[in-house]
Amino acid sequence: MLPFQLISPSIANQQRLRQIYISNYGILYQGDCLKLLSVLPDASVDLVFADPPFNIGKQYGEGVSDRMEAEKYLIWSQEWLSESIRVLKSGGSLFVFNLPKWCIEYGAYLNRQGMLFRHWIACRMPKAFPRGRKMSPAHYGLLYYTKGEPTVFNKIYTPIQVCRHCGGEIRDYGGHRKKLNEKGINLMDVWDGPEDVWEDASAADSDEVLWTLAEEMWTDIPPVRHRCHKKRIPNELAPIMLERIIAMASNPGHLVVDPFGGAGTTFYAAEKLQRYWIGSEIGDTEPALERLTNLANGHMEHWESARGKKKSKPQPNKLDASQLSLPFSTQ
Ligand SMILES: C[S@@+](CC[C@H](N)C(=O)[O-])C[C@H]1O[C@@H](n2cnc3c(N)ncnc32)[C@H](O)[C@@H]1O
């Protein structure tokens, strides 16, 4: 039995979870996340990533409500948060992506459940306009909790950001600058993580890329507005975000669960990074299915830049997901 085969076909049937896709690494069900979570064993999962509907009236398709009374939304959120905690192994990680308004409630609930707060990561959002007497919203919250002390925390190194016009460094690193890393030349003398992960810097046009440990402010996640053929997937996330989360909080062979699969970004990233995965999506599973099938046929997605658009580049030969090159190198 593979690590993602935790649910027998008869139990899945009883829960009305329809198997949509299966690979050597994972399984996607169409159905309600609460049904999926309820049949996963206690302490069986290494990492849960949840990107629920934000309750702002988005259209996710027939039968999916994104407009509930606030109280009802929070009660429902507590249900899937509690189940996520239950299925996590001791030391496992939970990431939840939402508006700050909901994250603050989620954080309070997770604290009460005894989860260990690690970070509130601010993910820069595209320009939004203020509504009423408010400032312009500028970030989404990405909560990072663990069930006790984390079993895995891999240090992620990202290329430092430079100005697109003049090539100058955007941030002032002050006295810390000389401690930044040139890839391949180890300027830091302490390496205490089990694995140090260097993100793909292929987009960087400078010869000398300097690296820094990932911070709590993620400004380099590109928004996903359109697919190549302009079919809009509401709230699809960029793979770099999931690759970063998965690389940071799990190791190859670990099990990742995403209850709100959407267009399958988490499953795509998990396949690339050789993690096992289980997912559910209550609405349309066609975009996730198409994406995973493309990946299995050797089509890797390429992103031009933080403002670029997604492109699919066919590979010369069909590859098994396990043969795909990782977007990271390890030191
Ligand atoms: C914000 S989107 C997730 C997007 C996803 N992270 C991606 O990158 O494509 C939320 C998704 O949760 C789905 N959803 C809503 N309620 C659900 C439920 N009870 N069980 C499973 N999926 C649900 C919606 O249909 C929607 O696709």
The ligand as a Gaussian input file, in Angstrom:
#p B3LYP/6-31G(d) Opt

LIG

0 1
 C       -9.317000      29.295000      -3.155000
 S       -9.694000      27.916000      -4.102000
 C       -8.264000      26.885000      -4.012000
 C       -7.305000      27.165000      -5.145000
 C       -6.106000      26.255000      -5.141000
 N       -5.239000      26.517000      -4.032000
 C       -5.322000      26.399000      -6.452000
 O       -4.161000      26.837000      -6.418000
 O       -5.900000      26.137000      -7.504000
 C      -10.820000      27.065000      -3.041000
 C      -11.375000      25.805000      -3.657000
 O      -12.058000      25.065000      -2.631000
 C      -13.161000      24.434000      -3.237000
 N      -14.090000      24.072000      -2.150000
 C      -15.008000      24.855000      -1.540000
 N      -15.653000      24.186000      -0.564000
 C      -15.125000      22.941000      -0.542000
 C      -15.359000      21.779000       0.251000
 N      -16.278000      21.778000       1.217000
 N      -14.631000      20.679000      -0.011000
 C      -13.695000      20.666000      -0.995000
 N      -13.429000      21.732000      -1.787000
 C      -14.129000      22.864000      -1.563000
 C      -13.686000      25.433000      -4.236000
 O      -14.465000      24.824000      -5.225000
 C      -12.367000      26.024000      -4.775000
 O      -11.942000      25.359000      -5.925000

